[in-house]
Structures are given as structure tokens and as C-alpha cells.
Amino acid sequence: MAKNIRGNGDGPNGENLTYTVHGRGVVSRQQLTIEIERGKHPEHHNYGRDGINYARANPDGSKPNNVNKK
């Protein structure tokens, strides 16, 4: 279970093909989204776009950590 997961922006248009999981290293997008579906990273969820799942952190109420949080 990881609290800190960082997208690497290593795809052709800056999308995340891999993620860096603290304490584990680089993990593929496919592997990480499967782990999220199985509940291994409860502070994260999958976001689907154009038929592809991407990992996203759940909002935590901290303005610096969340997009458009007021």
C-alpha cells in the first residue's frame, strides 16, 4: 500500500506510462491500475480517459495537493 505515487509523464503526450511508487520504484500504468482496482492503494482511484485507466490520488482537503481545490 502506497501513499505517495508519482506519475512519470513518460508517454508521447506527457501521459503516464509508468508511475514511481515510494519504496518500490517504477511500476507500469497497467500494473498500478490493476492494484488500485484490487484495493491495494486505498488512497487512490482510477480515472478512465479514451478507454485507458490512469491512477489518481483521492482528494485530501489540502489545497496544494488537489487541482482546483478552494
N, C-alpha and C positions, 0 to 999 in steps of 0.2 A: 504494500500500500504506500503510495507516494503522495505527499502534499505538494511538492514542487515539481512540476512538469513544465518544460520549456519547449516551445515549438522552434525548430531549427530554420524554417524558411528556406529550405534547400531545394524546393521544386522550381520548375521553369518560370512560374509567375510569382514566386515568393510563397507558394503554399507549402505546408509542412509535409514532406515525405517521411521525415523522421522527427522524433522528439527526444530530448535529453531528460531522463528520469533521474532525479537526485539519488545517488547511492547505487545506481545501476548502469548508467551510461546511456548510449544511444539505442532507441527502440523504434522499429518501423511503425508507421501510422496504422497499418493493418493490425499488427500485434497489439498495439496500445488500445485501439478502439474495441478489440475483442475483449481485452482485460477489463475495460470500463463496462462493457455490456454484462460481464460476469460479476460485477460488483467489487473488483479488486482495488478500485480507486474511487471511493465513495464521495470524494470532494470534487469529482469531475463528471462530465456528461459528454455524450457525443452530439455533434451538430452535423446534420446532413446538408450537403450542397451539391447540386448536379449529380446526385447518386453516389457521392463519396462522403464517408464519415470522417470528421475531424474531431480531435479531443479539445474540450473546453473546460475551464475551471468554473465551478459554481460560484455565483456572486457571494461575496463575503461581507458586504456592507462597508468596505474600506474604499473611499473614493480613488486613491491611486491604483488600486488593484482591479478596478472594473471600468469598462467602457461606458461612458455617458452616465455615470452614477452621480447624482446631485446630492 
